[in-house]
Amino acid sequence: MQTRAVEHAEYGPPDVLRIASGTVPAPGPGEVCIRVRAAAINPKDVPIPLAGQTALQALRDLAGVGAGAAVWIHGASGGVGTFAIQIARILGTFDLEHVADAHAYVETKRARGKVVISID
């Protein structure tokens, strides 16, 4: 049986998506093959998780952060905060990270030359 799928090789706008054809593998023992007539995608289905989208939109789109800016990242050890650290670095910022009750996290970051303020 032939199938079509929407694939992507990189993150980007909708034009990085392409329609690919293939053959549906035969189901194995204890498996079934279900025919899908239509499907859709939404932001939670794309390769970057919602936490990453949130951090990107906050830093780049809402705050307009750019090279040389100082950024305070509150909750740097959480999901959005972890992405925000990486995105801030890509944007060329000097990021200050705030974490609470995360001694190992703080010490690791300080050992790498980061400025981390821990409020316990």
Backbone atoms as SQL, in Angstrom:
CREATE TABLE atoms (id INTEGER PRIMARY KEY, chain TEXT, resi INTEGER, resn TEXT, atom TEXT, x REAL, y REAL, z REAL);
INSERT INTO atoms VALUES
  (1, 'A', 1, 'MET', 'N', 0.847, -1.173, 0.000),
  (2, 'A', 1, 'MET', 'CA', 0.000, 0.000, 0.000),
  (3, 'A', 1, 'MET', 'C', 0.900, 1.246, 0.000),
  (4, 'A', 2, 'GLN', 'N', 0.573, 2.221, -0.820),
  (5, 'A', 2, 'GLN', 'CA', 1.332, 3.468, -0.899),
  (6, 'A', 2, 'GLN', 'C', 0.785, 4.470, 0.124),
  (7, 'A', 3, 'THR', 'N', 1.649, 5.350, 0.568),
  (8, 'A', 3, 'THR', 'CA', 1.257, 6.368, 1.530),
  (9, 'A', 3, 'THR', 'C', 1.927, 7.688, 1.182),
  (10, 'A', 4, 'ARG', 'N', 1.372, 8.754, 1.690),
  (11, 'A', 4, 'ARG', 'CA', 1.985, 10.077, 1.571),
  (12, 'A', 4, 'ARG', 'C', 2.148, 10.636, 2.974),
  (13, 'A', 5, 'ALA', 'N', 3.225, 11.396, 3.169),
  (14, 'A', 5, 'ALA', 'CA', 3.491, 11.985, 4.484),
  (15, 'A', 5, 'ALA', 'C', 4.103, 13.357, 4.300),
  (16, 'A', 6, 'VAL', 'N', 3.899, 14.222, 5.260),
  (17, 'A', 6, 'VAL', 'CA', 4.558, 15.521, 5.273),
  (18, 'A', 6, 'VAL', 'C', 5.824, 15.364, 6.103),
  (19, 'A', 7, 'GLU', 'N', 6.969, 15.699, 5.503),
  (20, 'A', 7, 'GLU', 'CA', 8.265, 15.561, 6.175),
  (21, 'A', 7, 'GLU', 'C', 8.980, 16.890, 6.213),
  (22, 'A', 8, 'HIS', 'N', 9.953, 16.976, 7.120),
  (23, 'A', 8, 'HIS', 'CA', 10.808, 18.161, 7.204),
  (24, 'A', 8, 'HIS', 'C', 12.207, 17.708, 7.575),
  (25, 'A', 9, 'ALA', 'N', 13.213, 18.403, 7.050),
  (26, 'A', 9, 'ALA', 'CA', 14.602, 18.081, 7.370),
  (27, 'A', 9, 'ALA', 'C', 15.228, 19.144, 8.250),
  (28, 'A', 10, 'GLU', 'N', 14.516, 20.248, 8.469),
  (29, 'A', 10, 'GLU', 'CA', 15.043, 21.352, 9.267),
  (30, 'A', 10, 'GLU', 'C', 13.891, 22.154, 9.848),
  (31, 'A', 11, 'TYR', 'N', 14.184, 22.911, 10.897),
  (32, 'A', 11, 'TYR', 'CA', 13.182, 23.803, 11.483),
  (33, 'A', 11, 'TYR', 'C', 13.036, 25.007, 10.573),
  (34, 'A', 12, 'GLY', 'N', 11.850, 25.522, 10.436),
  (35, 'A', 12, 'GLY', 'CA', 11.655, 26.712, 9.625),
  (36, 'A', 12, 'GLY', 'C', 10.198, 26.960, 9.326),
  (37, 'A', 13, 'PRO', 'N', 9.953, 27.854, 8.373),
  (38, 'A', 13, 'PRO', 'CA', 8.575, 28.184, 7.998),
  (39, 'A', 13, 'PRO', 'C', 7.932, 27.017, 7.249),
  (40, 'A', 14, 'PRO', 'N', 6.658, 27.141, 6.927),
  (41, 'A', 14, 'PRO', 'CA', 5.962, 26.040, 6.263),
  (42, 'A', 14, 'PRO', 'C', 6.623, 25.545, 4.976),
  (43, 'A', 15, 'ASP', 'N', 7.388, 26.391, 4.279),
  (44, 'A', 15, 'ASP', 'CA', 7.974, 25.928, 3.020),
  (45, 'A', 15, 'ASP', 'C', 9.129, 24.940, 3.210),
  (46, 'A', 16, 'VAL', 'N', 9.537, 24.621, 4.456),
  (47, 'A', 16, 'VAL', 'CA', 10.525, 23.552, 4.659),
  (48, 'A', 16, 'VAL', 'C', 9.846, 22.178, 4.668),
  (49, 'A', 17, 'LEU', 'N', 8.512, 22.166, 4.698),
  (50, 'A', 17, 'LEU', 'CA', 7.766, 20.912, 4.667),
  (51, 'A', 17, 'LEU', 'C', 7.663, 20.410, 3.227),
  (52, 'A', 18, 'ARG', 'N', 7.709, 19.091, 3.055),
  (53, 'A', 18, 'ARG', 'CA', 7.543, 18.514, 1.722),
  (54, 'A', 18, 'ARG', 'C', 6.697, 17.248, 1.835),
  (55, 'A', 19, 'ILE', 'N', 6.004, 16.959, 0.753),
  (56, 'A', 19, 'ILE', 'CA', 5.183, 15.752, 0.709),
  (57, 'A', 19, 'ILE', 'C', 6.040, 14.633, 0.141),
  (58, 'A', 20, 'ALA', 'N', 6.101, 13.528, 0.872),
  (59, 'A', 20, 'ALA', 'CA', 6.895, 12.375, 0.460),
  (60, 'A', 20, 'ALA', 'C', 5.973, 11.173, 0.291),
  (61, 'A', 21, 'SER', 'N', 6.359, 10.272, -0.586),
  (62, 'A', 21, 'SER', 'CA', 5.611, 9.031, -0.801),
  (63, 'A', 21, 'SER', 'C', 6.409, 7.859, -0.257),
  (64, 'A', 22, 'GLY', 'N', 5.730, 6.827, 0.095),
  (65, 'A', 22, 'GLY', 'CA', 6.405, 5.639, 0.603),
  (66, 'A', 22, 'GLY', 'C', 5.471, 4.458, 0.618),
  (67, 'A', 23, 'THR', 'N', 5.972, 3.364, 1.124),
  (68, 'A', 23, 'THR', 'CA', 5.191, 2.141, 1.241),
  (69, 'A', 23, 'THR', 'C', 4.922, 1.881, 2.718),
  (70, 'A', 24, 'VAL', 'N', 3.695, 1.567, 3.029),
  (71, 'A', 24, 'VAL', 'CA', 3.331, 1.266, 4.411),
  (72, 'A', 24, 'VAL', 'C', 3.883, -0.111, 4.751),
  (73, 'A', 25, 'PRO', 'N', 4.666, -0.215, 5.818),
  (74, 'A', 25, 'PRO', 'CA', 5.167, -1.537, 6.200),
  (75, 'A', 25, 'PRO', 'C', 4.029, -2.430, 6.697),
  (76, 'A', 26, 'ALA', 'N', 4.178, -3.713, 6.469),
  (77, 'A', 26, 'ALA', 'CA', 3.172, -4.669, 6.941),
  (78, 'A', 26, 'ALA', 'C', 3.209, -4.723, 8.467),
  (79, 'A', 27, 'PRO', 'N', 2.044, -4.767, 9.101),
  (80, 'A', 27, 'PRO', 'CA', 2.034, -4.838, 10.567),
  (81, 'A', 27, 'PRO', 'C', 2.644, -6.146, 11.061),
  (82, 'A', 28, 'GLY', 'N', 3.332, -6.050, 12.189),
  (83, 'A', 28, 'GLY', 'CA', 3.940, -7.226, 12.808),
  (84, 'A', 28, 'GLY', 'C', 2.968, -7.906, 13.744),
  (85, 'A', 29, 'PRO', 'N', 3.422, -8.937, 14.437),
  (86, 'A', 29, 'PRO', 'CA', 2.571, -9.660, 15.379),
  (87, 'A', 29, 'PRO', 'C', 2.023, -8.701, 16.455),
  (88, 'A', 30, 'GLY', 'N', 0.743, -8.758, 16.677),
  (89, 'A', 30, 'GLY', 'CA', 0.118, -7.931, 17.699),
  (90, 'A', 30, 'GLY', 'C', -0.091, -6.483, 17.270),
  (91, 'A', 31, 'GLU', 'N', 0.164, -6.143, 15.991),
  (92, 'A', 31, 'GLU', 'CA', -0.004, -4.785, 15.482),
  (93, 'A', 31, 'GLU', 'C', -1.134, -4.754, 14.461),
  (94, 'A', 32, 'VAL', 'N', -1.674, -3.566, 14.227),
  (95, 'A', 32, 'VAL', 'CA', -2.697, -3.379, 13.204),
  (96, 'A', 32, 'VAL', 'C', -2.282, -2.206, 12.321),
  (97, 'A', 33, 'CYS', 'N', -2.806, -2.157, 11.130),
  (98, 'A', 33, 'CYS', 'CA', -2.570, -1.051, 10.212),
  (99, 'A', 33, 'CYS', 'C', -3.878, -0.280, 10.095),
  (100, 'A', 34, 'ILE', 'N', -3.860, 0.996, 10.385),
  (101, 'A', 34, 'ILE', 'CA', -5.062, 1.824, 10.355),
  (102, 'A', 34, 'ILE', 'C', -4.931, 2.826, 9.214),
  (103, 'A', 35, 'ARG', 'N', -5.907, 2.877, 8.360),
  (104, 'A', 35, 'ARG', 'CA', -5.886, 3.822, 7.251),
  (105, 'A', 35, 'ARG', 'C', -6.342, 5.194, 7.752),
  (106, 'A', 36, 'VAL', 'N', -5.543, 6.200, 7.483),
  (107, 'A', 36, 'VAL', 'CA', -5.867, 7.573, 7.863),
  (108, 'A', 36, 'VAL', 'C', -6.183, 8.340, 6.583),
  (109, 'A', 37, 'ARG', 'N', -7.363, 8.866, 6.495),
  (110, 'A', 37, 'ARG', 'CA', -7.773, 9.588, 5.287),
  (111, 'A', 37, 'ARG', 'C', -7.330, 11.041, 5.320),
  (112, 'A', 38, 'ALA', 'N', -7.226, 11.627, 6.490),
  (113, 'A', 38, 'ALA', 'CA', -6.810, 13.030, 6.598),
  (114, 'A', 38, 'ALA', 'C', -6.186, 13.254, 7.967),
  (115, 'A', 39, 'ALA', 'N', -5.219, 14.142, 8.028),
  (116, 'A', 39, 'ALA', 'CA', -4.555, 14.490, 9.287),
  (117, 'A', 39, 'ALA', 'C', -4.141, 15.959, 9.217),
  (118, 'A', 40, 'ALA', 'N', -3.830, 16.536, 10.342),
  (119, 'A', 40, 'ALA', 'CA', -3.409, 17.936, 10.388),
  (120, 'A', 40, 'ALA', 'C', -2.284, 18.081, 11.401),
  (121, 'A', 41, 'ILE', 'N', -1.582, 19.205, 11.335),
  (122, 'A', 41, 'ILE', 'CA', -0.543, 19.500, 12.313),
  (123, 'A', 41, 'ILE', 'C', -0.866, 20.822, 12.983),
  (124, 'A', 42, 'ASN', 'N', -0.331, 21.021, 14.164),
  (125, 'A', 42, 'ASN', 'CA', -0.468, 22.277, 14.877),
  (126, 'A', 42, 'ASN', 'C', 0.874, 22.583, 15.530),
  (127, 'A', 43, 'PRO', 'N', 1.042, 23.724, 16.195),
  (128, 'A', 43, 'PRO', 'CA', 2.359, 24.071, 16.758),
  (129, 'A', 43, 'PRO', 'C', 2.952, 23.017, 17.685),
  (130, 'A', 44, 'LYS', 'N', 2.122, 22.232, 18.357),
  (131, 'A', 44, 'LYS', 'CA', 2.655, 21.212, 19.258),
  (132, 'A', 44, 'LYS', 'C', 3.205, 20.012, 18.493),
  (133, 'A', 45, 'ASP', 'N', 2.898, 19.893, 17.185),
  (134, 'A', 45, 'ASP', 'CA', 3.357, 18.763, 16.388),
  (135, 'A', 45, 'ASP', 'C', 4.699, 19.029, 15.696),
  (136, 'A', 46, 'VAL', 'N', 5.136, 20.279, 15.609),
  (137, 'A', 46, 'VAL', 'CA', 6.375, 20.598, 14.888),
  (138, 'A', 46, 'VAL', 'C', 7.575, 20.261, 15.746),
  (139, 'A', 47, 'PRO', 'N', 8.797, 20.202, 15.155),
  (140, 'A', 47, 'PRO', 'CA', 9.946, 19.660, 15.879),
  (141, 'A', 47, 'PRO', 'C', 10.382, 20.434, 17.114),
  (142, 'A', 48, 'ILE', 'N', 10.152, 21.718, 17.188),
  (143, 'A', 48, 'ILE', 'CA', 10.567, 22.459, 18.384),
  (144, 'A', 48, 'ILE', 'C', 9.414, 22.429, 19.388),
  (145, 'A', 49, 'PRO', 'N', 9.680, 22.001, 20.603),
  (146, 'A', 49, 'PRO', 'CA', 8.615, 21.912, 21.602),
  (147, 'A', 49, 'PRO', 'C', 8.014, 23.282, 21.934),
  (148, 'A', 50, 'LEU', 'N', 6.841, 23.247, 22.526),
  (149, 'A', 50, 'LEU', 'CA', 6.142, 24.471, 22.888),
  (150, 'A', 50, 'LEU', 'C', 6.989, 25.352, 23.805),
  (151, 'A', 51, 'ALA', 'N', 7.772, 24.752, 24.709),
  (152, 'A', 51, 'ALA', 'CA', 8.640, 25.541, 25.599),
  (153, 'A', 51, 'ALA', 'C', 9.655, 26.332, 24.778),
  (154, 'A', 52, 'GLY', 'N', 10.186, 25.736, 23.731),
  (155, 'A', 52, 'GLY', 'CA', 11.146, 26.429, 22.867),
  (156, 'A', 52, 'GLY', 'C', 10.487, 27.551, 22.093),
  (157, 'A', 53, 'GLN', 'N', 9.271, 27.316, 21.599),
  (158, 'A', 53, 'GLN', 'CA', 8.547, 28.367, 20.891),
  (159, 'A', 53, 'GLN', 'C', 8.258, 29.534, 21.820),
  (160, 'A', 54, 'THR', 'N', 7.882, 29.228, 23.046),
  (161, 'A', 54, 'THR', 'CA', 7.587, 30.276, 24.028),
  (162, 'A', 54, 'THR', 'C', 8.818, 31.136, 24.285),
  (163, 'A', 55, 'ALA', 'N', 9.973, 30.490, 24.494),
  (164, 'A', 55, 'ALA', 'CA', 11.208, 31.234, 24.756),
  (165, 'A', 55, 'ALA', 'C', 11.609, 32.077, 23.551),
  (166, 'A', 56, 'LEU', 'N', 11.528, 31.514, 22.359),
  (167, 'A', 56, 'LEU', 'CA', 11.897, 32.238, 21.141),
  (168, 'A', 56, 'LEU', 'C', 11.007, 33.452, 20.933),
  (169, 'A', 57, 'GLN', 'N', 9.708, 33.262, 21.062),
  (170, 'A', 57, 'GLN', 'CA', 8.782, 34.376, 20.868),
  (171, 'A', 57, 'GLN', 'C', 8.992, 35.465, 21.911),
  (172, 'A', 58, 'ALA', 'N', 9.242, 35.076, 23.161),
  (173, 'A', 58, 'ALA', 'CA', 9.437, 36.068, 24.223),
  (174, 'A', 58, 'ALA', 'C', 10.705, 36.880, 23.993),
  (175, 'A', 59, 'LEU', 'N', 11.805, 36.205, 23.687),
  (176, 'A', 59, 'LEU', 'CA', 13.085, 36.899, 23.536),
  (177, 'A', 59, 'LEU', 'C', 13.184, 37.670, 22.229),
  (178, 'A', 60, 'ARG', 'N', 12.924, 37.002, 21.130),
  (179, 'A', 60, 'ARG', 'CA', 13.136, 37.619, 19.815),
  (180, 'A', 60, 'ARG', 'C', 11.968, 38.495, 19.386),
  (181, 'A', 61, 'ASP', 'N', 10.752, 37.966, 19.471),
  (182, 'A', 61, 'ASP', 'CA', 9.607, 38.666, 18.903),
  (183, 'A', 61, 'ASP', 'C', 9.021, 39.736, 19.821),
  (184, 'A', 62, 'LEU', 'N', 8.874, 39.410, 21.106),
  (185, 'A', 62, 'LEU', 'CA', 8.257, 40.369, 22.025),
  (186, 'A', 62, 'LEU', 'C', 9.253, 41.363, 22.611),
  (187, 'A', 63, 'ALA', 'N', 10.393, 40.868, 23.080),
  (188, 'A', 63, 'ALA', 'CA', 11.376, 41.747, 23.720),
  (189, 'A', 63, 'ALA', 'C', 12.359, 42.363, 22.720),
  (190, 'A', 64, 'GLY', 'N', 12.459, 41.798, 21.526),
  (191, 'A', 64, 'GLY', 'CA', 13.387, 42.340, 20.531),
  (192, 'A', 64, 'GLY', 'C', 14.839, 42.235, 20.954),
  (193, 'A', 65, 'VAL', 'N', 15.185, 41.181, 21.669),
  (194, 'A', 65, 'VAL', 'CA', 16.534, 40.997, 22.195),
  (195, 'A', 65, 'VAL', 'C', 17.515, 40.797, 21.054),
  (196, 'A', 66, 'GLY', 'N', 18.686, 41.427, 21.179),
  (197, 'A', 66, 'GLY', 'CA', 19.727, 41.292, 20.163),
  (198, 'A', 66, 'GLY', 'C', 21.102, 41.246, 20.783),
  (199, 'A', 67, 'ALA', 'N', 22.100, 41.240, 19.933),
  (200, 'A', 67, 'ALA', 'CA', 23.491, 41.128, 20.367),
  (201, 'A', 67, 'ALA', 'C', 23.857, 42.212, 21.380),
  (202, 'A', 68, 'GLY', 'N', 24.557, 41.778, 22.426),
  (203, 'A', 68, 'GLY', 'CA', 25.037, 42.700, 23.453),
  (204, 'A', 68, 'GLY', 'C', 24.052, 43.006, 24.559),
  (205, 'A', 69, 'ALA', 'N', 22.811, 42.579, 24.417),
  (206, 'A', 69, 'ALA', 'CA', 21.797, 42.848, 25.445),
  (207, 'A', 69, 'ALA', 'C', 22.032, 41.964, 26.659),
  (208, 'A', 70, 'ALA', 'N', 21.669, 42.480, 27.824),
  (209, 'A', 70, 'ALA', 'CA', 21.703, 41.685, 29.051),
  (210, 'A', 70, 'ALA', 'C', 20.296, 41.145, 29.281),
  (211, 'A', 71, 'VAL', 'N', 20.183, 39.845, 29.502),
  (212, 'A', 71, 'VAL', 'CA', 18.876, 39.207, 29.659),
  (213, 'A', 71, 'VAL', 'C', 18.831, 38.481, 30.993),
  (214, 'A', 72, 'TRP', 'N', 17.816, 38.754, 31.777),
  (215, 'A', 72, 'TRP', 'CA', 17.590, 38.054, 33.040),
  (216, 'A', 72, 'TRP', 'C', 16.642, 36.903, 32.749),
  (217, 'A', 73, 'ILE', 'N', 17.089, 35.668, 32.968),
  (218, 'A', 73, 'ILE', 'CA', 16.260, 34.495, 32.704),
  (219, 'A', 73, 'ILE', 'C', 15.822, 33.923, 34.048),
  (220, 'A', 74, 'HIS', 'N', 14.579, 34.183, 34.397),
  (221, 'A', 74, 'HIS', 'CA', 14.004, 33.718, 35.659),
  (222, 'A', 74, 'HIS', 'C', 13.530, 32.285, 35.460),
  (223, 'A', 75, 'GLY', 'N', 13.922, 31.394, 36.332),
  (224, 'A', 75, 'GLY', 'CA', 13.538, 29.990, 36.200),
  (225, 'A', 75, 'GLY', 'C', 14.368, 29.289, 35.138),
  (226, 'A', 76, 'ALA', 'N', 15.667, 29.536, 35.147),
  (227, 'A', 76, 'ALA', 'CA', 16.555, 29.038, 34.091),
  (228, 'A', 76, 'ALA', 'C', 16.674, 27.524, 34.042),
  (229, 'A', 77, 'SER', 'N', 16.288, 26.824, 35.094),
  (230, 'A', 77, 'SER', 'CA', 16.414, 25.366, 35.076),
  (231, 'A', 77, 'SER', 'C', 15.136, 24.681, 34.610),
  (232, 'A', 78, 'GLY', 'N', 14.098, 25.440, 34.299),
  (233, 'A', 78, 'GLY', 'CA', 12.843, 24.861, 33.835),
  (234, 'A', 78, 'GLY', 'C', 12.831, 24.674, 32.326),
  (235, 'A', 79, 'GLY', 'N', 11.707, 24.233, 31.793),
  (236, 'A', 79, 'GLY', 'CA', 11.579, 23.954, 30.369),
  (237, 'A', 79, 'GLY', 'C', 11.793, 25.176, 29.491),
  (238, 'A', 80, 'VAL', 'N', 11.025, 26.248, 29.723),
  (239, 'A', 80, 'VAL', 'CA', 11.172, 27.465, 28.932),
  (240, 'A', 80, 'VAL', 'C', 12.529, 28.105, 29.207),
  (241, 'A', 81, 'GLY', 'N', 12.949, 28.107, 30.466),
  (242, 'A', 81, 'GLY', 'CA', 14.228, 28.719, 30.831),
  (243, 'A', 81, 'GLY', 'C', 15.412, 28.055, 30.169),
  (244, 'A', 82, 'THR', 'N', 15.393, 26.736, 30.071),
  (245, 'A', 82, 'THR', 'CA', 16.478, 26.007, 29.431),
  (246, 'A', 82, 'THR', 'C', 16.594, 26.398, 27.964),
  (247, 'A', 83, 'PHE', 'N', 15.458, 26.513, 27.273),
  (248, 'A', 83, 'PHE', 'CA', 15.480, 26.977, 25.883),
  (249, 'A', 83, 'PHE', 'C', 15.904, 28.443, 25.812),
  (250, 'A', 84, 'ALA', 'N', 15.426, 29.260, 26.754),
  (251, 'A', 84, 'ALA', 'CA', 15.742, 30.688, 26.734),
  (252, 'A', 84, 'ALA', 'C', 17.245, 30.931, 26.841),
  (253, 'A', 85, 'ILE', 'N', 17.937, 30.133, 27.642),
  (254, 'A', 85, 'ILE', 'CA', 19.395, 30.267, 27.770),
  (255, 'A', 85, 'ILE', 'C', 20.049, 30.043, 26.416),
  (256, 'A', 86, 'GLN', 'N', 19.682, 28.968, 25.742),
  (257, 'A', 86, 'GLN', 'CA', 20.292, 28.643, 24.454),
  (258, 'A', 86, 'GLN', 'C', 19.961, 29.680, 23.389),
  (259, 'A', 87, 'ILE', 'N', 18.710, 30.121, 23.346),
  (260, 'A', 87, 'ILE', 'CA', 18.295, 31.109, 22.349),
  (261, 'A', 87, 'ILE', 'C', 18.964, 32.447, 22.619),
  (262, 'A', 88, 'ALA', 'N', 19.061, 32.841, 23.885),
  (263, 'A', 88, 'ALA', 'CA', 19.731, 34.099, 24.235),
  (264, 'A', 88, 'ALA', 'C', 21.183, 34.086, 23.764),
  (265, 'A', 89, 'ARG', 'N', 21.858, 32.967, 23.929),
  (266, 'A', 89, 'ARG', 'CA', 23.248, 32.863, 23.473),
  (267, 'A', 89, 'ARG', 'C', 23.342, 32.974, 21.965),
  (268, 'A', 90, 'ILE', 'N', 22.427, 32.325, 21.248),
  (269, 'A', 90, 'ILE', 'CA', 22.415, 32.409, 19.783),
  (270, 'A', 90, 'ILE', 'C', 22.189, 33.844, 19.334),
  (271, 'A', 91, 'LEU', 'N', 21.356, 34.583, 20.077),
  (272, 'A', 91, 'LEU', 'CA', 21.083, 35.978, 19.745),
  (273, 'A', 91, 'LEU', 'C', 22.219, 36.911, 20.156),
  (274, 'A', 92, 'GLY', 'N', 23.254, 36.375, 20.817),
  (275, 'A', 92, 'GLY', 'CA', 24.422, 37.169, 21.171),
  (276, 'A', 92, 'GLY', 'C', 24.296, 37.972, 22.445),
  (277, 'A', 93, 'THR', 'N', 23.479, 37.518, 23.376),
  (278, 'A', 93, 'THR', 'CA', 23.269, 38.265, 24.608),
  (279, 'A', 93, 'THR', 'C', 24.202, 37.809, 25.722),
  (280, 'A', 94, 'PHE', 'N', 24.231, 38.603, 26.763),
  (281, 'A', 94, 'PHE', 'CA', 24.856, 38.223, 28.032),
  (282, 'A', 94, 'PHE', 'C', 23.691, 37.884, 28.932),
  (283, 'A', 95, 'ASP', 'N', 23.507, 36.603, 29.224),
  (284, 'A', 95, 'ASP', 'CA', 22.331, 36.220, 29.995),
  (285, 'A', 95, 'ASP', 'C', 22.666, 35.969, 31.453),
  (286, 'A', 96, 'LEU', 'N', 21.829, 36.498, 32.317),
  (287, 'A', 96, 'LEU', 'CA', 21.890, 36.241, 33.752),
  (288, 'A', 96, 'LEU', 'C', 20.798, 35.230, 34.043),
  (289, 'A', 97, 'GLU', 'N', 21.148, 34.151, 34.718),
  (290, 'A', 97, 'GLU', 'CA', 20.193, 33.081, 34.958),
  (291, 'A', 97, 'GLU', 'C', 19.809, 33.018, 36.427),
  (292, 'A', 98, 'HIS', 'N', 18.531, 32.856, 36.702),
  (293, 'A', 98, 'HIS', 'CA', 18.040, 32.737, 38.070),
  (294, 'A', 98, 'HIS', 'C', 17.437, 31.352, 38.266),
  (295, 'A', 99, 'VAL', 'N', 17.897, 30.666, 39.287),
  (296, 'A', 99, 'VAL', 'CA', 17.312, 29.376, 39.656),
  (297, 'A', 99, 'VAL', 'C', 17.108, 29.363, 41.160),
  (298, 'A', 100, 'ALA', 'N', 16.210, 28.538, 41.618),
  (299, 'A', 100, 'ALA', 'CA', 15.972, 28.412, 43.048),
  (300, 'A', 100, 'ALA', 'C', 16.219, 26.968, 43.461),
  (301, 'A', 101, 'ASP', 'N', 16.969, 26.778, 44.536),
  (302, 'A', 101, 'ASP', 'CA', 17.177, 25.454, 45.115),
  (303, 'A', 101, 'ASP', 'C', 17.724, 24.449, 44.099),
  (304, 'A', 102, 'ALA', 'N', 18.801, 24.845, 43.426),
  (305, 'A', 102, 'ALA', 'CA', 19.400, 23.953, 42.430),
  (306, 'A', 102, 'ALA', 'C', 20.916, 24.055, 42.533),
  (307, 'A', 103, 'HIS', 'N', 21.465, 23.617, 43.650),
  (308, 'A', 103, 'HIS', 'CA', 22.893, 23.770, 43.947),
  (309, 'A', 103, 'HIS', 'C', 23.793, 23.205, 42.849),
  (310, 'A', 104, 'ALA', 'N', 23.544, 21.998, 42.384),
  (311, 'A', 104, 'ALA', 'CA', 24.392, 21.382, 41.361),
  (312, 'A', 104, 'ALA', 'C', 24.329, 22.173, 40.060),
  (313, 'A', 105, 'TYR', 'N', 23.136, 22.647, 39.706),
  (314, 'A', 105, 'TYR', 'CA', 22.978, 23.452, 38.490),
  (315, 'A', 105, 'TYR', 'C', 23.810, 24.721, 38.579),
  (316, 'A', 106, 'VAL', 'N', 23.696, 25.383, 39.702),
  (317, 'A', 106, 'VAL', 'CA', 24.422, 26.636, 39.913),
  (318, 'A', 106, 'VAL', 'C', 25.923, 26.409, 39.857),
  (319, 'A', 107, 'GLU', 'N', 26.413, 25.411, 40.545),
  (320, 'A', 107, 'GLU', 'CA', 27.854, 25.161, 40.570),
  (321, 'A', 107, 'GLU', 'C', 28.395, 24.785, 39.194),
  (322, 'A', 108, 'THR', 'N', 27.633, 24.007, 38.436),
  (323, 'A', 108, 'THR', 'CA', 28.058, 23.644, 37.079),
  (324, 'A', 108, 'THR', 'C', 28.157, 24.875, 36.208),
  (325, 'A', 109, 'LYS', 'N', 27.178, 25.743, 36.284),
  (326, 'A', 109, 'LYS', 'CA', 27.185, 26.970, 35.473),
  (327, 'A', 109, 'LYS', 'C', 28.325, 27.895, 35.893),
  (328, 'A', 110, 'ARG', 'N', 28.534, 28.052, 37.185),
  (329, 'A', 110, 'ARG', 'CA', 29.627, 28.912, 37.654),
  (330, 'A', 110, 'ARG', 'C', 30.984, 28.376, 37.202),
  (331, 'A', 111, 'ALA', 'N', 31.135, 27.058, 37.222),
  (332, 'A', 111, 'ALA', 'CA', 32.391, 26.446, 36.778),
  (333, 'A', 111, 'ALA', 'C', 32.654, 26.743, 35.307),
  (334, 'A', 112, 'ARG', 'N', 31.602, 26.984, 34.530),
  (335, 'A', 112, 'ARG', 'CA', 31.742, 27.315, 33.103),
  (336, 'A', 112, 'ARG', 'C', 31.813, 28.814, 32.867),
  (337, 'A', 113, 'GLY', 'N', 31.939, 29.578, 33.949),
  (338, 'A', 113, 'GLY', 'CA', 32.104, 31.020, 33.814),
  (339, 'A', 113, 'GLY', 'C', 30.813, 31.805, 33.683),
  (340, 'A', 114, 'LYS', 'N', 29.683, 31.206, 34.004),
  (341, 'A', 114, 'LYS', 'CA', 28.411, 31.910, 33.915),
  (342, 'A', 114, 'LYS', 'C', 28.130, 32.659, 35.204),
  (343, 'A', 115, 'VAL', 'N', 27.371, 33.733, 35.104),
  (344, 'A', 115, 'VAL', 'CA', 26.907, 34.458, 36.272),
  (345, 'A', 115, 'VAL', 'C', 25.541, 33.878, 36.621),
  (346, 'A', 116, 'VAL', 'N', 25.440, 33.231, 37.773),
  (347, 'A', 116, 'VAL', 'CA', 24.181, 32.617, 38.206),
  (348, 'A', 116, 'VAL', 'C', 23.894, 33.091, 39.614),
  (349, 'A', 117, 'ILE', 'N', 22.670, 33.563, 39.829),
  (350, 'A', 117, 'ILE', 'CA', 22.266, 34.011, 41.160),
  (351, 'A', 117, 'ILE', 'C', 21.285, 32.983, 41.701),
  (352, 'A', 118, 'SER', 'N', 21.619, 32.377, 42.815),
  (353, 'A', 118, 'SER', 'CA', 20.748, 31.379, 43.430),
  (354, 'A', 118, 'SER', 'C', 20.087, 31.993, 44.654),
  (355, 'A', 119, 'ILE', 'N', 18.769, 31.943, 44.689),
  (356, 'A', 119, 'ILE', 'CA', 18.025, 32.478, 45.829),
  (357, 'A', 119, 'ILE', 'C', 17.340, 31.298, 46.499),
  (358, 'A', 120, 'ASP', 'N', 17.919, 30.841, 47.603),
  (359, 'A', 120, 'ASP', 'CA', 17.360, 29.692, 48.335),
  (360, 'A', 120, 'ASP', 'C', 16.640, 30.167, 49.572);
